[in-house]
Amino acid sequence: MKENITGIILCGGRNKRMNGQNKAFLEIEGKTFLDLISSKFKELGIESIIISNEPELFQKSGIKVYKDIIKKSTPLCGIHSGLSNIKTDFGFVAACDMPFLKKELIAEIISQTENKYYAVTPNEGSFFQPLCSVYSKKCIPFIEALLSKDEVKVDRLFELVRVKKVSYEKLRLTDPLLESFLNFNYFGDYEKIFSEK
């Protein structure tokens, strides 16, 4: 399945809650979040692309960059653009603010991917990790339908398509503390975690 999947890294714009910085360029031990995430795909032999409406920021990354096709304030637009631009049938979507994403966890989620499923996502109860999930290109018309109605929650997509849910319990075998899901919404979060690492 690795041969039929592309990494899709969602890199949003400058964030006021992050002191105006694009989270992709925050650093831990001299490596940017983008470098840390893209390297995990590379180690698995998976090509990756970037989705950003500021492509000029990523010219030196060596990774192809695509803008949102549909302009709305939701990660669904990034997922849509990613799926529309990849040549493989599936894309592994990762947010750019998940620097502790482990390649073993990526591999485990990918291993659960089958053609009959439109998405493969970590799940516990009512909680999902939509920005650490596999999506089929078959999701594109469903995403477009949601966006046409201004429905912007990614979880809504899971109500419309056939989804394989991967339990947190299973994923803890590869990532015991589930650090892969740790993301950063405020600069204070980044400073706190960085000081602990």
C-alpha angles and dihedrals in degrees: 000000000000089000090060099048136080128197113242113197114195110213111182124197132271109312123218090206088057095053090267095301127134103242092222089073099049110116139223117188092345096309124106121234087246092054092048094051098041090049090059091057091046092052088055092050092250123138116225139202133198126231113206138137088218100062092160089071092062101047092114095047096085089224124115113252128207131185127227112277093203114043112221132123099257138094087239087079091055092048090048093050092045094052091044093054103042121093095211124081094241137042129200105217118209128174114232092234096067101089095160093060107140123220090220090059091047089051092050093052091047090050089062092056118115132169091246091063123076093197140014115202140167110252142182118172108310093343124101135176100221092168092057099049145102119248131188121225084240086078092069099090091045091052091048090052091051093048092048087061092044090246101151106171111109091211089067088069090061089060091058104044139047107272132191108212117208112202122234086231091062093045092051087070087071099028110025096188094035089233087158089078095052110116137172126239100159133040089235089060090054094047092049096049093041091054090052096049 
